[in-house]
Amino acid sequence: MTQTIVFKAAAVFDGGKIHEGAAVRFGPDGLVAFGAGDEIFSGADVIDLGSEIISPGFVDLQVNGGGGVMLNDDPSVETVLRIAEAHWSLGTRAFLPTLITDTREKTEAAIAAVTQAVEKDIPGVAGLHLEGPHLSVARKGAHDAAYIRPMDDEDLDFLMAAARSLPVLLLTIAPENTSLEQVRQLNQAGALVSIGHSDADFSTVQAYAAAGARCVTHLFNAMSQMGNREPGVVGAALGTGVLSAGLIADGIHVHPEMMRIALSAKSGPGEVFLVSDAMAVAGTSETSFELDGRKILRSNGRLTLEDGTLAGADLDLLTAVRVLVDQVDISLAGALRAATKTPAELIDGKPFNLLGRSKDSFIRISKDLQSLSPLAETG
């Protein structure tokens, strides 16, 4: 084969739009063109993918585990590698390994592990998400209340140093256990601050957004809900333009009609993006695992503690895309955007662009959205 190769498909998604009957053209330095014009095919080997869809790979900002392991179990570069391999097989091409509320020692180990993973160029590792420990006990969900605590000066210095050293540091915090000044300093240090696991009211969330918070973690879940007199965290997430919001679109964590309302109501420029909130079972057939000595059960698409509390999600982003299309009546372009461009721009801070990307960063998706495979393994 020549160094130039073209993949033709039923559709190409460019991060914002679907191009019907289009193709992508790769040269030695990555993607050089896409579209449906004759010039795309000139002088190249052409592989026809039939009814499939070519898309950039998914970007997942909340990945607690995969491949049979949790980051909390053993925060090491080996664990990060296993998680990365599991999610690569599920179509994710950039992700944030996520540490759930734990000890200071575990947090330090997670930062070191992800730093090493980035240095070793483990595919897909874009940074780190620390979900806790500075959350609200009242909205702890499956987090261990014993580890939840206020952020002190030592914590702040530690997190600012981590934000400066990592390519991306996403911090889920609750106003109940952090201050506006701490959020300002974290934002200035480069951390991406997200509000979650919180009972805060609307005006408090707006104040934290003004101080530098840019996200809300898993919209609707573990937060104050929207009421007619008090909009809560949910109302603030939808009505505050600078806030983006992660969404667990498995049809279990959030009712499809609530997802539709949220996607319709969200004010910009912040957008709703998809997250898996994946746990150890992602990419495996395992039916249970342990988190801090507590058994998590997998059944009928749910992950729960033995008392029935939801504990992460049994979800991958292709399934989340399919749920948005089939159950929420979102366009395929809108659903794919929420799994690619929106989270990518949030953590990269620059416009999403396909040009120059390698074949490794693309996936091919079946017409029925039931399966996918790496584009790079084609031909």
Secondary structure, 3 states (H helix, E strand, C coil): CCCCEEEECCEEECCCCEEECCEEEEECCEEEEEECCHHHCCCCEEEECCCCEEEECEEEEEECEECCEECCCCCCHHHHHHHHHHHHHCCEEEEEEEEECCCHHHHHHHHHHHHHHHHCCCCCECCEEEECCCCCHHHCCCCCHHHCCCCCHHHHHHHHHHHHHCCCEEEEECHHHCCHHHHHHHHHHCCEEEECCECCCHHHHHHHHHHCCCEECCCCCCECCCCCCCCHHHHHHHHCCCCEEEECCCCCCCCHHHHHHHHHHCCCCCCEEECCCECCCCCCCCCEEEECCEEEEEECCEEEECCCCECCECCCHHHHHHHHHHCCCCCHHHHHHHHCHHHHHHHHCCCCCCCCCCHHHEEEECCCCCCEEEHHHCC
